[in-house]
Amino acid sequence: MIKFLIFLSLLIQLSLLNIGYAKEYRNLEAGFKINIPQQEINIVSKNFYGGMQPNGNFIYVYSLNQKQASDLLEENFTTDAFNDDYTAIELLERSGIDPQKASLKLLDPVLYWPSDKPFIKQLPNDVAFNIQTQKIHGKKSLNMQFTENMENEIKDKNSYLCSIDLLSANNRLYVISTKVLNSQKESEVSAESIRNEYRKGVLITKPSANTNTLIYTDKIGKFRFDLPENWYYVQSYFSDNPKACLTFALPLETLEKIKEKTQNLEANDLDKEKIADNVSEENIASWMDLLTESVWSVSCETKEFETAAYLENPEATKAEMQLLFSELKNYIESSRYYKNSKFDFDVNITPKIGYINFDLSFNLKDKKDFDNTGRIFFTKKKGGLVVYTSTLRNTEQPASKELIENIKMLDLQ
């Protein structure tokens, strides 16, 4: 049972970290898929993908349908029109003429820079940039490059190599934005190499005509979860021992609030030492104020925790778990920190899998109400935690009930 407590502790610790590597991400309706090297943070919605690193490197990919692109450019957009612009720029290049003399509305980096996402600042309207015609996987690309100098870095005269690639297919406009640290250290991989690795990891596909919900897949826990319309998720995979996956899913409106809160922060402010220096009850409470509802999950391999041993004698394990969670219930419901708290649970152990379903509601120090419904699970090889959290007192509403039911019905074997 001690190893099971360590396992639970690990799940909680993993939920507070953000270290991982990117898997393949497919955006069916937007018409692209991503397969790139290790990213610390992966942000995914039905129409965009973002991958970020603590040193400020990032890639953001999204596409606009014909109407969205036409509205943005204030002129009719088609793939044929894009190809005509590409040919015109290519001709200027061959003639030794600066492509910017074409004065195309299409070629304005400010239009595409993902400054509506957290930790990314707006570009100045007069940013200096270069234009090149290139190809990515055989697709024509209009590439805009510019440099961003690092702020608050006096000793290191490093800068960021930034670029925006515009591509088109199926009358959609595809945008690939990258920002890569251009380090002065000879031992480090060149910014150009990292940028090209990002770009080559994007493959345009035929957009899906259906409007399926966004699904996130946990490849360690081996389960999939359907999300409501206008949600996104942030996911990290841990390559260390044990291998693990952490996912947070939230409404897109929460992303907008996070952007407002982080407008003066850079991605490298995610450095764990900086975070640790700013952890306080007041700071945590300010972040909690952004939360309305979310689904979050943690999973990991469990070989070293010997969870297989708990499944050998299901009845004995169930009795131990009921005792453990009864003590936890008494602690939570008598805690001075958690007001009006209530904790209900149900333990179910079979020779193949163990489940602990729970409902936890409390008021955090007279500041905010939290309702949580979740499931802890473990098999011989894996284990994890899936939770729906709401601060809206809305668990009886149809949308919330559906999320809760989805958690309870997850096939976790």
C-alpha positions as CSV (number, residue, x, y, z in Angstrom):
1,M,0.0,0.0,0.0
2,I,3.0,2.3,0.6
3,K,3.9,2.0,-3.1
4,F,0.3,2.8,-4.1
5,L,0.6,6.0,-2.0
6,I,3.8,6.8,-3.8
7,F,2.1,6.2,-7.1
8,L,-0.7,8.7,-6.1
9,S,1.9,11.2,-5.0
10,L,3.6,10.8,-8.4
11,L,0.4,11.6,-10.2
12,I,-0.1,14.8,-8.2
13,Q,3.5,15.8,-8.9
14,L,3.2,15.1,-12.6
15,S,0.1,17.4,-12.7
16,L,2.3,20.3,-11.6
17,L,5.0,19.8,-14.2
18,N,5.3,20.5,-18.0
19,I,8.1,18.5,-19.5
20,G,7.6,16.3,-22.5
21,Y,7.9,15.4,-26.2
22,A,5.5,15.9,-29.1
23,K,3.6,13.1,-30.6
24,E,1.9,13.3,-33.9
25,Y,-1.0,15.8,-33.8
26,R,-3.7,15.8,-36.5
27,N,-6.0,18.7,-37.2
28,L,-8.5,17.1,-39.6
29,E,-10.8,20.0,-40.3
30,A,-7.9,22.5,-40.5
31,G,-6.2,20.2,-43.0
32,F,-2.7,19.5,-41.5
33,K,-0.8,17.2,-39.2
34,I,2.3,17.8,-37.1
35,N,5.2,15.5,-36.4
36,I,8.1,17.4,-34.8
37,P,10.8,16.8,-32.2
38,Q,10.5,17.2,-28.4
39,Q,8.4,20.1,-27.2
40,E,7.9,21.1,-23.6
41,I,4.3,22.3,-24.1
42,N,1.8,21.3,-26.9
43,I,-1.3,23.4,-27.3
44,V,-4.0,22.0,-29.6
45,S,-7.4,23.0,-30.8
46,K,-9.6,22.1,-33.8
47,N,-7.9,24.8,-35.9
48,F,-4.4,25.4,-34.5
49,Y,-1.3,23.6,-33.1
50,G,1.4,25.3,-30.9
51,G,4.6,23.8,-29.6
52,M,6.8,25.7,-27.1
53,Q,10.1,25.4,-25.4
54,P,11.4,27.1,-22.2
55,N,14.1,29.0,-24.2
56,G,11.4,30.8,-26.1
57,N,11.4,28.6,-29.2
58,F,7.9,27.9,-30.7
59,I,6.0,26.8,-33.7
60,Y,2.3,27.7,-34.3
61,V,0.4,26.3,-37.2
62,Y,-3.1,27.1,-38.3
63,S,-5.2,27.4,-41.5
64,L,-7.9,29.8,-42.7
65,N,-10.8,28.7,-45.0
66,Q,-11.5,30.8,-48.1
67,K,-13.9,33.2,-46.4
68,Q,-11.6,33.7,-43.4
69,A,-8.6,34.4,-45.6
70,S,-10.6,36.7,-47.9
71,D,-11.9,38.7,-44.8
72,L,-8.3,39.0,-43.4
73,L,-6.9,40.2,-46.7
74,E,-9.9,42.2,-47.7
75,E,-9.8,40.7,-51.2
76,N,-11.0,37.4,-52.7
77,F,-8.6,34.6,-51.8
78,T,-8.1,31.4,-53.7
79,T,-5.2,28.9,-54.1
80,D,-4.9,30.1,-57.8
81,A,-4.5,33.7,-56.6
82,F,-1.9,32.6,-54.1
83,N,0.0,30.7,-56.9
84,D,-0.1,33.9,-59.1
85,D,1.4,35.9,-56.2
86,Y,4.1,33.3,-55.7
87,T,5.0,33.4,-59.4
88,A,5.1,37.2,-59.3
89,I,7.5,37.2,-56.3
90,E,9.6,34.4,-57.9
91,L,10.0,36.6,-61.0
92,L,11.1,39.6,-58.9
93,E,13.6,37.4,-57.2
94,R,15.1,36.2,-60.5
95,S,15.3,39.9,-61.6
96,G,17.1,41.0,-58.5
97,I,14.3,43.2,-57.4
98,D,13.1,43.4,-53.7
99,P,9.9,41.3,-53.5
100,Q,8.4,43.9,-51.1
101,K,8.1,46.2,-54.1
102,A,5.1,44.1,-55.1
103,S,3.2,45.7,-52.2
104,L,1.0,42.6,-51.7
105,K,-1.4,42.7,-48.7
106,L,-0.7,39.0,-48.4
107,L,2.9,39.7,-47.3
108,D,2.4,41.4,-44.0
109,P,3.8,39.4,-41.1
110,V,1.8,41.3,-38.5
111,L,-1.4,39.7,-39.9
112,Y,-0.2,36.2,-39.1
113,W,2.0,36.4,-36.0
114,P,0.2,34.4,-33.2
115,S,0.1,37.2,-30.7
116,D,-3.3,36.1,-29.5
117,K,-1.6,33.1,-27.8
118,P,0.0,33.2,-24.4
119,F,3.6,34.2,-24.0
120,I,3.8,35.8,-27.5
121,K,4.0,39.5,-28.0
122,Q,2.5,41.6,-30.8
123,L,4.9,42.5,-33.6
124,P,5.5,46.2,-34.3
125,N,3.8,47.4,-37.5
126,D,7.1,48.5,-39.0
127,V,9.0,45.2,-38.4
128,A,11.7,44.8,-41.0
129,F,11.6,41.5,-42.8
130,N,12.8,39.6,-45.9
131,I,10.7,37.6,-48.4
132,Q,11.7,34.4,-50.2
133,T,9.9,31.9,-52.3
134,Q,10.5,28.4,-51.0
135,K,8.9,24.9,-50.9
136,I,7.9,22.7,-48.1
137,H,7.2,19.1,-49.1
138,G,6.8,20.3,-52.6
139,K,4.2,22.9,-51.6
140,K,4.9,26.5,-52.6
141,S,5.7,28.7,-49.6
142,L,6.1,32.5,-49.4
143,N,8.5,32.8,-46.5
144,M,8.9,36.0,-44.4
145,Q,11.9,36.2,-42.0
146,F,12.9,38.7,-39.4
147,T,14.9,39.0,-36.2
148,E,13.8,39.6,-32.7
149,N,16.3,40.7,-30.1
150,M,16.2,39.2,-26.7
151,E,15.1,41.5,-23.9
152,N,16.7,41.7,-20.4
153,E,19.7,39.7,-21.6
154,I,22.7,42.0,-21.2
155,K,25.5,39.4,-21.2
156,D,24.3,37.2,-24.1
157,K,23.8,39.1,-27.4
158,N,21.5,36.4,-28.6
159,S,18.5,37.0,-30.8
160,Y,15.6,35.0,-32.2
161,L,15.2,33.9,-35.9
162,C,11.6,34.4,-36.7
163,S,9.8,33.3,-39.8
164,I,6.3,32.9,-41.3
165,D,5.5,30.5,-44.1
166,L,2.4,31.0,-46.1
167,L,1.1,28.0,-48.2
168,S,-2.2,27.3,-49.9
169,A,-4.2,24.2,-51.0
170,N,-7.9,23.6,-51.3
171,N,-8.5,27.3,-51.3
172,R,-7.2,27.5,-47.7
173,L,-4.4,29.6,-46.5
174,Y,-1.9,27.8,-44.2
175,V,0.3,29.6,-41.8
176,I,3.5,28.3,-40.1
177,S,5.0,30.6,-37.6
178,T,8.3,29.8,-35.9
179,K,10.6,31.5,-33.5
180,V,14.0,29.9,-32.7
181,L,16.8,31.1,-30.4
182,N,19.8,32.2,-32.5
183,S,22.5,31.3,-29.9
184,Q,26.1,32.6,-30.2
185,K,27.4,29.3,-28.7
186,E,29.2,27.2,-31.3
187,S,28.2,24.0,-29.5
188,E,24.5,24.5,-30.1
189,V,22.5,23.5,-33.2
190,S,22.0,26.4,-35.5
191,A,18.7,28.2,-35.4
192,E,18.3,27.6,-39.2
193,S,18.4,23.8,-38.6
194,I,15.9,23.9,-35.8
195,R,13.6,26.2,-37.8
196,N,13.8,23.9,-40.9
197,E,13.1,20.8,-38.7
198,Y,9.9,22.6,-37.4
199,R,8.8,23.5,-40.9
200,K,9.4,20.0,-42.3
201,G,7.3,18.6,-39.5
202,V,4.2,20.1,-41.0
203,L,2.3,18.2,-43.6
204,I,-0.8,19.6,-45.4
205,T,-3.7,17.2,-45.7
206,K,-7.1,17.3,-47.3
207,P,-9.5,19.1,-44.9
208,S,-12.2,16.9,-43.4
209,A,-15.7,18.0,-44.3
210,N,-17.2,16.8,-41.0
211,T,-17.4,18.7,-37.7
212,N,-16.3,16.0,-35.3
213,T,-15.4,17.1,-31.8
214,L,-11.8,17.6,-30.7
215,I,-10.4,14.5,-29.2
216,Y,-7.2,14.2,-27.2
217,T,-5.4,10.9,-26.9
218,D,-3.3,9.8,-24.0
219,K,-0.9,7.3,-25.4
220,I,0.4,6.2,-22.0
221,G,-3.0,5.7,-20.4
222,K,-4.2,4.5,-23.8
223,F,-7.5,6.3,-23.8
224,R,-9.2,9.0,-25.9
225,F,-11.4,11.8,-24.6
226,D,-14.0,13.8,-26.5
227,L,-14.0,17.6,-25.7
228,P,-16.8,20.1,-26.1
229,E,-17.0,22.6,-28.9
230,N,-14.6,25.5,-28.6
231,W,-12.2,23.8,-26.2
232,Y,-8.5,23.2,-26.5
233,Y,-5.9,21.1,-24.7
234,V,-2.4,21.5,-23.5
235,Q,-0.4,18.2,-23.4
236,S,3.1,17.1,-22.3
237,Y,4.7,13.7,-22.5
238,F,7.5,12.7,-20.0
239,S,10.3,10.6,-21.4
240,D,12.0,10.0,-18.0
241,N,11.3,6.9,-15.9
242,P,8.5,6.4,-15.5
243,K,7.1,7.5,-18.9
244,A,4.0,9.6,-18.4
245,C,1.5,12.0,-20.0
246,L,-0.1,15.2,-18.6
247,T,-3.1,16.8,-20.3
248,F,-5.2,19.9,-19.4
249,A,-8.3,20.7,-21.5
250,L,-10.1,24.1,-21.1
251,P,-12.5,26.3,-23.0
252,L,-11.0,28.6,-25.6
253,E,-12.4,31.6,-23.6
254,T,-10.0,30.6,-20.8
255,L,-7.1,30.8,-23.2
256,E,-8.0,34.4,-23.9
257,K,-8.0,35.2,-20.2
258,I,-4.6,33.5,-19.9
259,K,-3.3,35.6,-22.7
260,E,-4.4,38.7,-20.9
261,K,-2.7,37.6,-17.7
262,T,0.5,36.7,-19.5
263,Q,0.8,39.6,-21.9
264,N,3.9,40.9,-20.2
265,L,5.5,37.5,-19.9
266,E,7.8,35.6,-22.3
267,A,7.9,31.8,-22.8
268,N,11.2,31.6,-20.9
269,D,9.3,32.9,-17.8
270,L,8.1,29.3,-17.6
271,D,11.5,28.4,-16.2
272,K,10.8,26.4,-13.1
273,E,13.1,28.4,-10.9
274,K,11.2,31.6,-11.9
275,I,7.9,29.9,-11.2
276,A,9.1,28.7,-7.8
277,D,10.2,32.3,-6.9
278,N,6.7,33.6,-7.6
279,V,4.6,30.8,-5.9
280,S,2.4,32.4,-3.3
281,E,-1.1,31.9,-2.0
282,E,-2.1,35.2,-3.7
283,N,-0.5,34.3,-7.0
284,I,-2.1,30.8,-7.0
285,A,-5.5,32.4,-6.2
286,S,-5.2,34.8,-9.1
287,W,-4.6,31.9,-11.5
288,M,-7.5,30.0,-10.0
289,D,-9.8,32.9,-10.8
290,L,-9.3,32.2,-14.5
291,L,-10.7,28.7,-14.1
292,T,-14.3,27.9,-14.9
293,E,-14.2,24.3,-15.9
294,S,-11.6,21.8,-17.2
295,V,-10.8,18.2,-17.8
296,W,-7.3,17.1,-16.8
297,S,-5.6,13.8,-16.7
298,V,-2.3,12.2,-15.7
299,S,-1.0,8.8,-16.6
300,C,2.2,6.8,-16.2
301,E,3.8,3.4,-16.5
302,T,3.5,1.6,-13.2
303,K,5.9,-1.3,-13.4
304,E,8.1,0.0,-10.6
305,F,5.1,0.6,-8.3
306,E,4.2,-3.1,-8.6
307,T,0.5,-2.4,-9.3
308,A,0.2,-5.9,-10.7
309,A,0.4,-7.2,-7.1
310,Y,-2.7,-5.3,-6.1
311,L,-4.7,-7.1,-8.7
312,E,-3.7,-10.6,-7.6
313,N,-6.1,-10.5,-4.6
314,P,-8.9,-8.0,-5.6
315,E,-11.0,-8.4,-2.4
316,A,-8.0,-7.7,-0.1
317,T,-7.0,-4.8,-2.2
318,K,-10.5,-3.4,-2.2
319,A,-10.6,-3.5,1.6
320,E,-7.3,-1.7,1.9
321,M,-8.3,0.9,-0.6
322,Q,-11.6,1.5,1.2
323,L,-9.8,2.1,4.4
324,L,-7.3,4.4,2.8
325,F,-9.9,6.5,1.1
326,S,-12.1,6.6,4.2
327,E,-9.2,8.2,6.1
328,L,-8.7,10.6,3.2
329,K,-12.4,11.5,3.3
330,N,-12.2,12.2,7.1
331,Y,-9.2,14.4,6.6
332,I,-10.8,16.4,3.7
333,E,-14.2,16.9,5.4
334,S,-12.6,18.0,8.7
335,S,-10.0,20.3,7.1
336,R,-10.0,23.9,8.0
337,Y,-8.4,24.8,4.7
338,Y,-11.3,23.3,2.7
339,K,-14.7,24.7,3.6
340,N,-18.0,22.9,3.1
341,S,-16.1,19.9,1.7
342,K,-17.6,16.7,0.7
343,F,-15.8,13.6,-0.6
344,D,-17.6,10.4,-1.8
345,F,-15.8,7.5,-3.5
346,D,-16.4,4.0,-4.8
347,V,-13.7,1.3,-5.1
348,N,-13.9,-1.4,-7.7
349,I,-11.0,-3.9,-8.1
350,T,-10.9,-6.8,-10.6
351,P,-8.1,-9.1,-11.6
352,K,-7.4,-6.8,-14.6
353,I,-8.0,-3.3,-13.4
354,G,-8.6,-1.2,-10.3
355,Y,-11.0,1.8,-10.3
356,I,-11.6,4.5,-7.6
357,N,-14.4,6.8,-8.7
358,F,-14.8,9.9,-6.6
359,D,-16.7,13.2,-6.2
360,L,-15.0,16.0,-4.3
361,S,-16.5,19.4,-3.7
362,F,-15.1,22.2,-1.5
363,N,-14.7,25.9,-1.0
364,L,-11.1,27.0,-1.1
365,K,-10.7,29.3,1.9
366,D,-14.0,31.2,1.3
367,K,-12.7,32.3,-2.2
368,K,-13.9,29.8,-4.8
369,D,-16.1,26.7,-5.0
370,F,-14.7,23.6,-6.7
371,D,-16.7,20.5,-7.9
372,N,-14.5,17.6,-9.0
373,T,-15.6,14.3,-10.5
374,G,-12.8,11.8,-11.3
375,R,-11.5,8.3,-11.7
376,I,-8.2,6.9,-10.5
377,F,-7.2,3.7,-12.3
378,F,-4.4,1.2,-12.4
379,T,-3.6,-2.0,-14.3
380,K,-0.6,-4.2,-14.3
381,K,1.4,-1.8,-16.5
382,K,-0.2,1.6,-16.2
383,G,-2.2,3.9,-14.0
384,G,-3.6,7.4,-13.9
385,L,-6.1,10.0,-13.0
386,V,-8.9,11.7,-15.0
387,V,-10.8,14.6,-13.5
388,Y,-13.5,17.1,-14.5
389,T,-13.3,20.3,-12.4
390,S,-15.8,23.1,-12.4
391,T,-16.1,26.3,-10.4
392,L,-19.5,27.2,-11.9
393,R,-21.8,25.0,-9.7
394,N,-23.0,23.6,-13.0
395,T,-22.5,19.8,-12.6
396,E,-26.3,19.2,-13.2
397,Q,-26.2,21.0,-16.5
398,P,-26.4,18.8,-19.6
399,A,-22.9,19.7,-21.0
400,S,-21.3,19.1,-17.6
401,K,-23.2,15.9,-17.1
402,E,-21.9,14.6,-20.4
403,L,-18.3,15.3,-19.5
404,I,-18.8,13.6,-16.2
405,E,-20.4,10.6,-17.9
406,N,-17.6,10.4,-20.4
407,I,-15.1,10.1,-17.6
408,K,-17.1,7.4,-15.9
409,M,-17.5,5.5,-19.1
410,L,-13.8,5.6,-20.2
411,D,-12.4,2.3,-21.3
412,L,-9.1,2.3,-19.4
413,Q,-8.1,-1.4,-19.7
